[in-house]
Amino acid sequence: MQNKLTKNEHYAPAEDTLFFANQIQNEKGKYALDIGTGSGYLAKTLLANFELVVATDISFEATKKAHSVIDNCLCCDSADALVAEFDLVVCNLPYLPSNEITDSTVDGLHEGVVIPLKIIKSAKSVTKKGGRLLFLTSSLANYEELIKQTQSLGLRTKIIATKKMFFEELILVEATK
C-alpha cells in the first residue's frame, strides 16, 4: 500500500492503519510500544487499555506530530533506544518491496523483508517473555519469507487477521516471544 509522506513528513492513517487499529482496540496489558508510530494513531488506540504506551518513529517530524496525541514519543530507529520490556509491541511495517529507501514510511527493501526484519529484531529485544509483537505486512511483500525469518529469531508466529484490498491483501501477524 503506497502512501506518500504528508507535508508534516509522517505516515497519515490509511486503510492499513485503520484495519490494524480495529484489530488491537481490545488488547490489554501494562506496557505497550508502537514502533514507527507516524501520526500516533495506533498508539492512541492502545492508550485506553494500557497503563503506559510509548511510541517511536525514525522521523522527528512524525514524532512531533504523534506527540499531539500521545505523551511518550521518542525519535529513534525502531526500539533501539529503549531498554524497558513491553507486553505488546505493534508495528505497521514499511513492507513494500523496493531497491532503495525513497520513502521510509513504506519502503521495505528487497522483497519487502529487509527493513521489516530489522524492526522485528529490534522489537524482539524489548518484548517481555511471553509478550507479543503484532506487525502488519502485505501480499505485495514476500510475507512468507518474513514470517520464516521471524520464526528463525525464536518467535512463534501466526497470521491473526487478513483484509483483501483492491490490489493487495493486508496480513496481520502475531509473533510471541
C-alpha positions as CSV (number, residue, x, y, z in Angstrom):
1,M,0.0,0.0,0.0
2,Q,1.6,3.3,-1.0
3,N,1.1,6.4,1.0
4,K,3.3,9.4,0.4
5,L,4.7,11.5,3.2
6,T,2.3,14.3,4.1
7,K,3.7,17.8,4.3
8,N,4.4,17.0,8.0
9,E,6.6,14.1,6.9
10,H,4.6,11.4,8.7
11,Y,2.6,8.4,7.7
12,A,-1.0,9.6,7.6
13,P,-3.6,7.0,8.7
14,A,-4.8,5.0,5.7
15,E,-6.8,1.8,5.4
16,D,-4.0,-0.4,6.6
17,T,-3.7,1.7,9.8
18,L,-7.5,1.6,10.4
19,F,-7.6,-2.1,9.9
20,F,-4.7,-2.6,12.3
21,A,-6.3,-0.2,14.9
22,N,-9.6,-2.2,14.7
23,Q,-7.7,-5.4,15.4
24,I,-5.9,-4.0,18.5
25,Q,-8.6,-1.9,20.1
26,N,-9.4,-4.6,22.7
27,E,-5.8,-5.5,23.5
28,K,-5.0,-5.1,27.2
29,G,-1.8,-5.1,29.3
30,K,0.5,-3.0,31.3
31,Y,3.1,-1.7,28.8
32,A,2.7,-1.2,25.0
33,L,5.0,0.1,22.3
34,D,4.1,1.4,18.9
35,I,7.2,1.3,16.6
36,G,7.1,3.6,13.6
37,T,4.1,5.5,15.1
38,G,3.7,8.0,12.3
39,S,0.7,10.0,13.3
40,G,0.3,8.2,16.6
41,Y,-3.0,6.6,15.6
42,L,-2.1,3.1,16.8
43,A,-0.5,4.4,20.0
44,K,-3.7,6.4,20.7
45,T,-5.8,3.3,20.2
46,L,-3.7,1.4,22.8
47,L,-4.0,4.2,25.4
48,A,-7.4,3.0,26.6
49,N,-6.2,-0.4,27.8
50,F,-2.6,0.0,28.8
51,E,-1.0,1.8,31.8
52,L,1.8,3.1,29.7
53,V,2.1,3.4,25.9
54,V,5.3,4.5,24.2
55,A,5.6,5.5,20.6
56,T,8.8,5.7,18.5
57,D,9.5,6.9,15.0
58,I,12.7,7.5,13.0
59,S,11.2,10.7,11.7
60,F,11.5,13.7,14.1
61,E,8.6,15.4,12.3
62,A,6.4,12.3,12.8
63,T,7.4,12.2,16.5
64,K,6.4,15.8,16.9
65,K,3.0,15.1,15.2
66,A,2.4,12.0,17.3
67,H,3.2,13.9,20.5
68,S,-0.1,15.8,19.9
69,V,-2.0,12.6,20.7
70,I,0.4,10.7,23.0
71,D,2.9,12.0,25.6
72,N,5.6,9.3,25.4
73,C,7.1,9.8,22.0
74,L,10.7,9.1,21.2
75,C,12.6,9.8,18.0
76,C,14.8,6.7,17.3
77,D,15.3,3.8,15.0
78,S,12.8,1.1,15.8
79,A,13.2,0.3,19.6
80,D,16.9,0.7,19.6
81,A,16.9,3.4,22.2
82,L,14.7,1.5,24.7
83,V,15.6,-0.9,27.5
84,A,12.2,-1.4,29.0
85,E,10.2,-4.6,28.3
86,F,6.7,-4.4,26.8
87,D,3.7,-6.7,26.9
88,L,2.7,-5.7,23.4
89,V,4.6,-4.2,20.6
90,V,2.8,-3.1,17.4
91,C,4.3,-2.0,14.1
92,N,2.7,-1.1,10.8
93,L,5.9,-2.1,8.9
94,P,7.3,-0.4,5.8
95,Y,6.7,-3.5,3.8
96,L,6.7,-2.5,0.1
97,P,9.5,-4.2,-2.0
98,S,12.0,-1.6,-3.1
99,N,15.6,-1.3,-4.4
100,E,16.3,1.7,-2.2
101,I,14.6,3.8,0.5
102,T,13.0,6.8,-1.0
103,D,10.0,6.8,1.5
104,S,10.9,5.4,4.9
105,T,7.2,5.0,5.7
106,V,6.6,2.3,3.1
107,D,9.9,1.1,1.5
108,G,11.0,-2.3,2.9
109,L,13.8,-3.0,0.5
110,H,14.5,-6.5,-1.0
111,E,11.1,-8.3,-1.3
112,G,9.7,-6.0,1.5
113,V,11.7,-8.1,4.0
114,V,15.0,-6.3,4.9
115,I,13.6,-3.3,6.8
116,P,10.7,-5.2,8.4
117,L,13.2,-7.8,9.7
118,K,15.5,-5.2,11.2
119,I,12.5,-3.7,13.0
120,I,11.3,-7.1,14.2
121,K,14.8,-7.8,15.6
122,S,14.7,-4.5,17.5
123,A,11.2,-5.2,18.8
124,K,12.1,-8.6,20.0
125,S,14.8,-7.1,22.3
126,V,12.1,-5.1,24.2
127,T,9.3,-7.7,24.2
128,K,9.0,-9.4,27.5
129,K,9.0,-13.2,27.7
130,G,5.5,-14.3,26.8
131,G,4.9,-10.9,25.2
132,R,3.6,-10.3,21.7
133,L,4.7,-8.4,18.7
134,L,1.9,-7.6,16.2
135,F,3.0,-6.5,12.8
136,L,1.3,-5.6,9.5
137,T,2.6,-6.8,6.2
138,S,1.2,-7.3,2.7
139,S,0.8,-9.8,-0.1
140,L,2.9,-7.3,-2.1
141,A,5.9,-8.3,0.1
142,N,7.4,-11.8,0.5
143,Y,5.4,-12.2,3.7
144,E,6.1,-15.9,3.8
145,E,9.9,-15.2,4.0
146,L,9.3,-12.5,6.6
147,I,7.4,-14.9,8.8
148,K,10.0,-17.6,8.3
149,Q,12.8,-15.2,9.2
150,T,10.8,-14.0,12.3
151,Q,10.5,-17.7,13.4
152,S,14.2,-18.1,13.0
153,L,14.6,-15.4,15.7
154,G,12.9,-17.8,18.1
155,L,9.4,-16.2,17.9
156,R,6.3,-18.2,17.4
157,T,4.2,-16.7,14.6
158,K,0.7,-16.9,13.3
159,I,-1.5,-14.9,11.0
160,I,-4.3,-13.5,13.1
161,A,-6.2,-11.4,10.5
162,T,-6.3,-10.5,6.8
163,K,-8.1,-8.0,4.7
164,K,-8.4,-8.1,1.0
165,M,-7.9,-4.8,-0.8
166,F,-8.3,-4.0,-4.4
167,F,-4.6,-4.6,-5.2
168,E,-3.2,-6.4,-2.1
169,E,-4.1,-8.3,1.0
170,L,-3.2,-6.9,4.3
171,I,-1.8,-9.5,6.7
172,L,-1.6,-9.1,10.5
173,V,1.0,-11.4,12.1
174,E,1.4,-12.2,15.8
175,A,4.9,-13.1,17.0
176,T,5.1,-14.4,20.5
177,K,8.4,-14.4,22.4
